[in-house]
Amino acid sequence: MDELRDAEPVSPELLGLVPQTLAEAEALAVSIERAVQEETAGGVANLSVTVRGNCIWLHGSCSSYYCKQLAQHAAMTVPAGVHLSNCIEVD
């Protein structure tokens, strides 16, 4: 989690584009992970965000469908043309 605190926020320009480089994809993943953790107050255990090409996957687990919905809402800052797949499991 230290990498989330130390990571630079993603610029507004990056949020409007499909990531073109590994560095952009990693920055976007960290930004989305931070947003999800903030929106859900840490309610998603083992959260991981994967960005590859024009696809983003959310993985982890939470205790309610409401928390899963909050996580998806927080991650919806993804650029246009990027597919978001919410694979968070509800226990």
LOFI-914380 format. One line per 4 residues: their letters; for each residue y, z, x of N, C-alpha, C, CB. Coordinates in pm, 1 decimal, padded with zeros to 6 digits. Each point is the difference from the previous one (the first is absolute). Glycine has a CB too. Example, Ala and Ser with C-alpha at 12.3 -4.5 7.8 and 13.67 -1.06 7.14 Angstrom:
BEGIN
AS	-00569.0 00780.0 01319.0 00119.0 00000.0 -00089.0 00120.0 00000.0 00090.0 -00117.3 00124.6 -00189.2 ~ 00222.3 -00196.6 00154.2 00119.0 00006.0 00082.0 00109.0 00073.0 -00077.0 -00062.8 -00214.5 00118.4
//
This chain:
BEGIN
MDEL	-00120.1 00000.0 00080.2 00120.1 00000.0 -00080.2 00126.9 00000.0 00084.7 -00127.3 00118.6 -00176.0 ~ 00118.5 -00082.6 00304.3 00117.9 -00001.8 00084.4 00059.2 -00139.3 00008.9 -00092.6 00190.5 00129.4 ~ 00006.5 -00293.2 -00130.3 00051.0 -00136.1 00008.6 00083.1 -00035.7 -00122.0 -00197.4 -00062.7 00137.6 ~ 00170.8 00125.3 -00251.8 00081.0 -00026.3 -00119.5 00139.1 00057.3 00015.7 -00205.9 00001.2 -00140.4
RDAE	00213.7 00119.5 00196.9 00130.9 00062.1 00019.1 00081.5 -00073.8 00103.3 -00096.9 00218.9 -00062.4 ~ 00031.2 -00267.3 00169.4 00070.1 -00061.5 00111.1 00028.1 -00147.9 -00020.4 -00106.7 00166.4 00144.9 ~ 00045.2 -00227.3 -00243.9 00014.5 -00144.0 -00020.0 00139.6 -00033.1 -00050.4 -00245.2 -00018.8 -00048.0 ~ 00294.9 -00093.2 00096.1 00128.7 -00049.3 -00046.6 -00016.6 -00057.2 -00139.7 00074.0 -00049.2 00236.5
PVSP	00023.5 00068.3 -00324.4 -00010.1 -00061.2 -00132.8 00002.2 -00151.6 00012.3 00112.7 00199.7 -00104.1 ~ -00178.8 -00264.8 00011.5 -00003.3 -00145.4 -00000.4 00134.1 -00050.8 -00050.8 -00251.5 -00002.9 -00036.6 ~ 00303.8 -00097.2 00103.7 00129.0 -00054.5 -00039.2 -00011.0 -00071.1 -00134.6 00063.9 -00025.0 00241.9 ~ 00044.5 00019.9 -00316.7 -00001.7 -00071.9 -00129.0 -00040.8 -00145.5 00016.4 00178.0 00152.6 -00083.1
ELLG	-00144.0 -00213.1 00197.1 -00038.4 -00139.0 00022.8 -00151.9 -00013.7 00005.1 00214.5 -00038.8 00125.1 ~ -00282.3 00134.0 -00059.5 -00145.3 -00005.0 00011.9 -00066.2 00019.4 -00135.4 00016.8 00086.5 00233.8 ~ 00040.7 -00001.2 -00318.3 -00059.5 00024.1 -00130.7 00007.9 -00122.6 -00089.2 00059.8 00239.5 00021.7 ~ 00023.7 -00334.4 00012.4 00011.0 -00120.7 -00080.6 -00084.7 -00115.7 00049.2 00225.6 00072.9 -00054.6
LVPQ	-00303.1 -00051.1 00160.5 -00077.3 -00108.4 00058.6 -00145.6 00039.1 00019.0 00205.8 -00080.7 00113.4 ~ -00292.1 -00019.0 -00116.0 -00139.8 00022.1 00035.4 -00002.5 00027.3 00150.1 -00089.2 -00151.2 -00189.2 ~ 00019.6 00257.1 00234.7 -00003.7 00029.4 00143.3 -00055.5 -00118.2 00079.7 -00028.9 00243.4 -00053.5 ~ 00096.6 -00278.3 00160.6 -00038.9 -00114.1 00081.4 -00068.3 00041.4 00130.1 00189.2 -00125.6 -00099.4
TLAE	-00166.0 00249.2 00143.4 -00058.2 00047.0 00124.8 -00076.4 00129.2 -00024.7 00185.3 -00108.4 00131.8 ~ -00269.4 00143.9 -00035.9 -00073.7 00125.3 -00009.2 00095.7 00118.4 -00005.5 -00191.7 -00103.8 00124.0 ~ 00297.1 00098.9 -00047.1 00098.2 00109.2 00000.0 00065.8 00014.3 -00137.3 00041.7 -00038.5 00245.1 ~ -00007.3 -00073.4 -00308.2 00059.6 00005.1 -00134.0 -00099.6 00055.0 -00101.6 00147.3 -00194.8 00058.4
AEAL	-00273.6 00154.4 -00048.0 -00102.5 00048.4 -00091.8 -00020.4 00149.8 00016.8 -00111.6 -00224.2 00005.8 ~ 00108.1 00270.9 00118.7 -00017.4 00142.9 00025.2 00119.9 00079.0 -00049.9 -00141.5 -00053.2 00199.2 ~ 00261.6 00001.0 -00177.7 00120.4 00068.4 -00047.6 00001.1 00007.3 -00152.2 00125.4 -00079.0 00202.7 ~ -00165.5 -00027.9 -00268.2 -00005.7 -00001.1 -00145.4 -00103.9 00100.2 -00050.3 00071.6 -00241.3 -00001.1
AVSI	-00188.4 00245.7 00065.9 -00104.8 00094.0 -00039.8 00047.4 00144.5 00013.7 -00173.4 -00166.7 00070.5 ~ 00240.2 00198.1 00038.6 00050.6 00136.6 00020.8 00105.8 00033.5 -00103.9 -00047.6 -00017.5 00246.2 ~ 00134.8 -00078.0 -00276.3 00104.1 00022.9 -00099.4 -00060.0 00024.5 -00139.1 00155.9 -00143.8 00135.1 ~ -00256.0 00064.2 -00171.4 -00065.2 00017.4 -00130.0 -00074.2 00132.8 -00004.3 -00022.8 -00249.4 -00024.3
ERAV	-00046.0 00284.3 00133.4 -00072.0 00127.7 00004.8 00095.4 00117.3 -00018.1 -00171.0 -00103.4 00150.8 ~ 00284.9 00096.5 -00085.4 00100.3 00105.9 -00012.8 00049.5 00008.3 -00144.0 00068.9 -00033.1 00240.1 ~ -00039.8 -00081.5 -00301.9 00049.4 -00001.5 -00137.5 -00103.1 00057.0 -00096.3 00140.3 -00199.0 00054.7 ~ -00267.4 00165.2 -00035.1 -00106.2 00051.1 -00087.0 -00012.5 00150.9 00015.4 -00122.1 -00219.4 00016.4
QEET	00123.1 00268.0 00106.5 -00013.1 00144.3 00022.9 00117.9 00075.4 -00062.9 -00126.1 -00045.1 00214.7 ~ 00245.4 -00011.2 -00203.3 00117.2 00065.1 -00059.9 -00008.0 -00001.3 -00152.1 00137.0 -00067.7 00198.1 ~ -00171.0 -00046.6 -00256.2 -00004.3 -00014.1 -00146.1 -00106.8 00088.0 -00062.3 00082.1 -00233.0 00023.9 ~ -00194.6 00250.1 00045.0 -00111.3 00078.4 -00055.2 -00001.5 00142.9 00052.2 -00130.7 -00209.9 -00019.7
AGGV	00232.2 00248.0 00096.3 00007.1 00133.5 00061.5 -00127.7 00030.6 00078.2 00150.9 00077.7 -00186.1 ~ -00199.0 -00178.5 00257.9 -00120.7 00017.8 00080.4 -00127.2 00006.8 -00081.1 00139.0 00116.4 00162.2 ~ -00135.1 -00165.9 -00284.8 -00114.0 00010.4 -00090.2 -00114.6 -00096.2 00027.2 00160.8 00075.8 -00163.9 ~ -00141.5 -00169.3 00255.5 -00107.8 -00093.7 00033.3 -00061.3 00043.9 00132.4 00114.2 -00192.3 -00124.0
ANLS	-00239.4 00237.2 00117.7 -00069.9 00044.2 00120.8 -00050.9 -00121.2 00076.4 -00066.2 00216.7 -00111.5 ~ 00065.7 -00204.8 00243.6 -00051.8 -00106.1 00087.0 00064.3 -00135.7 -00028.8 -00215.1 00124.8 00013.0 ~ 00343.1 -00123.6 -00040.4 00071.0 -00123.6 -00031.9 00003.1 -00093.0 00120.8 00139.7 00123.5 -00168.0 ~ -00173.2 -00248.4 00143.7 00019.4 -00103.2 00101.9 00052.5 -00125.0 -00069.1 -00185.7 00094.9 00146.9
VTVR	00272.9 -00163.4 -00077.2 00058.4 -00123.7 -00049.9 -00032.6 -00108.5 00101.8 00188.2 00122.0 -00124.7 ~ -00248.8 -00229.2 00076.6 -00036.0 -00111.9 00086.7 00078.9 -00122.4 -00042.9 -00231.9 00094.1 00038.2 ~ 00294.9 -00159.1 00058.1 00075.5 -00122.3 -00025.7 -00061.0 -00109.7 00085.0 00213.8 00127.9 -00053.7 ~ -00261.2 -00232.5 -00012.7 -00055.1 -00117.2 00069.9 00045.6 -00124.3 -00074.0 -00202.7 00130.2 00082.5
GNCI	00277.1 -00212.9 -00012.9 00050.8 -00121.4 -00062.4 00085.4 00032.6 -00119.8 -00199.5 -00123.6 00078.9 ~ 00162.6 00068.3 -00194.0 00078.8 00026.7 -00120.7 -00071.3 00098.0 -00092.8 00100.0 -00228.7 00018.3 ~ -00184.4 00316.6 00038.5 -00072.5 00100.1 -00079.1 00025.3 00140.2 00053.6 -00176.0 -00170.2 -00053.6 ~ 00192.2 00264.0 -00039.4 00016.9 00141.3 00034.1 -00100.5 00079.6 -00081.0 00247.0 -00030.4 00053.6
WLHG	-00320.2 00120.4 00013.8 -00097.8 00086.0 -00066.0 00040.1 00144.3 00016.5 -00181.1 -00167.5 00039.5 ~ 00174.5 00242.5 -00149.4 00017.0 00145.2 00003.2 -00138.0 00062.4 -00012.7 00234.1 -00012.3 -00101.6 ~ -00267.4 00104.6 00191.1 -00127.8 00071.1 -00005.2 00026.6 00149.1 00009.8 -00122.1 -00195.9 00103.9 ~ 00035.0 00273.8 -00162.9 00008.9 00144.9 00003.2 -00060.5 00054.8 -00127.6 00207.0 -00007.5 00144.6
SCSS	-00178.4 00132.5 -00171.9 -00048.6 00060.9 -00124.2 00104.7 00097.5 -00052.3 -00241.1 -00025.1 00074.8 ~ 00238.8 00041.9 -00207.0 00092.1 00093.4 -00063.9 -00068.8 00060.2 -00122.1 00202.4 -00130.8 00082.1 ~ -00137.4 00226.9 -00142.8 -00064.2 00075.1 -00107.9 00030.0 -00052.6 -00139.6 00011.4 00194.7 00147.2 ~ 00079.6 -00292.3 -00159.8 00033.3 -00048.5 -00134.4 00041.7 -00146.4 00003.2 00070.2 00231.3 -00064.7
YYCK	-00084.1 -00296.0 -00050.6 00045.0 -00138.4 -00012.8 00152.5 -00007.3 00006.8 -00203.3 -00054.3 -00138.8 ~ 00269.8 00160.7 00098.7 00145.7 00004.5 00009.4 00044.0 -00007.1 00146.3 00010.6 00135.3 -00212.8 ~ -00077.9 -00060.0 00299.0 00030.9 -00003.2 00142.9 -00025.2 -00139.9 00056.4 -00059.1 00244.9 00020.1 ~ -00050.2 -00307.6 -00061.1 -00030.8 -00136.0 00043.8 00109.9 -00095.4 -00044.5 -00246.4 00049.8 -00010.6
QLAQ	00295.3 -00031.4 -00111.9 00107.7 -00083.7 -00051.7 00129.3 00022.5 00078.7 -00106.4 00006.2 -00227.8 ~ 00136.3 00118.2 00261.4 00118.5 00029.5 00080.9 -00009.5 -00068.6 00136.0 00026.1 00220.8 -00117.8 ~ -00146.0 -00217.0 00176.3 -00020.5 -00063.6 00130.3 00025.6 -00149.6 -00009.4 -00168.2 00175.9 00061.1 ~ 00117.4 -00237.6 -00165.3 00020.4 -00143.6 -00016.8 00146.9 -00031.4 -00021.3 -00229.4 -00021.4 -00096.0
HAAM	00296.7 00102.0 00017.8 00142.6 -00021.7 -00024.5 00078.7 00009.5 00130.2 -00025.1 00092.4 -00232.4 ~ -00008.3 00005.7 00315.1 00069.9 00016.6 00127.4 -00025.6 -00119.3 00091.9 -00018.3 00249.6 -00023.1 ~ -00099.5 -00306.4 00016.0 -00036.2 -00111.7 00086.7 00052.7 -00133.0 -00050.8 -00202.0 00125.6 00065.2 ~ 00259.2 -00128.3 -00183.1 00043.3 -00126.4 -00059.3 00127.7 -00055.3 00062.1 -00107.3 00073.2 -00209.3
TVPA	00150.9 -00014.3 00319.6 00112.3 -00056.8 00074.0 -00046.6 -00115.8 00085.8 00114.2 00222.4 00001.1 ~ -00241.6 -00263.4 -00018.8 -00055.6 -00107.1 00082.2 00073.8 -00130.0 -00026.0 -00223.8 00112.4 -00001.5 ~ 00229.6 -00196.6 00100.6 00071.7 -00126.5 -00014.4 -00061.5 -00090.0 -00107.0 00064.0 00017.0 00239.6 ~ 00018.4 -00105.5 -00292.7 -00049.8 -00099.0 -00095.3 -00104.8 -00085.9 00068.7 00220.4 -00001.9 -00124.5
GVHL	-00323.7 -00034.3 00053.3 -00105.0 -00082.7 00055.8 -00108.9 00077.3 00071.3 00167.6 -00174.2 00021.6 ~ -00154.9 00306.9 -00020.4 -00101.0 00084.8 00064.6 -00082.2 00065.8 -00109.6 00148.3 00042.3 00203.6 ~ -00279.8 -00047.5 -00188.9 -00091.4 00059.2 -00097.6 -00024.6 00146.1 00035.3 -00109.1 -00224.3 -00040.5 ~ 00128.5 00313.1 -00056.4 -00024.9 00143.6 00018.3 -00128.2 00036.9 -00072.1 00247.7 00049.0 00019.6
SNCI	-00340.6 00012.0 00052.9 -00125.6 00045.2 -00057.3 -00009.3 00151.6 00013.7 -00111.2 -00221.0 00054.7 ~ 00110.6 00289.5 -00167.7 -00005.6 00146.2 -00000.2 -00147.0 00043.5 -00008.3 00230.4 00016.2 -00111.0 ~ -00287.5 00018.3 00224.9 -00141.0 00042.3 00008.1 -00013.4 00151.6 00008.6 -00054.4 -00216.1 00112.7 ~ 00158.4 00288.7 -00151.3 -00004.2 00146.1 00003.0 -00098.4 00046.4 -00106.0 00240.4 00015.9 00082.3
EVD	-00331.3 00071.5 -00042.3 -00100.7 00053.4 -00091.1 00049.9 00128.1 -00064.7 -00181.8 -00102.7 00138.7 ~ 00150.6 00118.0 -00267.1 00035.9 00121.9 -00072.6 -00125.1 00087.4 -00007.2 00181.1 -00119.9 -00137.2 ~ -00168.2 00240.3 00191.4 -00114.4 00093.8 00001.8 -00012.3 00074.2 -00131.0 00026.4 00026.4 00245.6
//
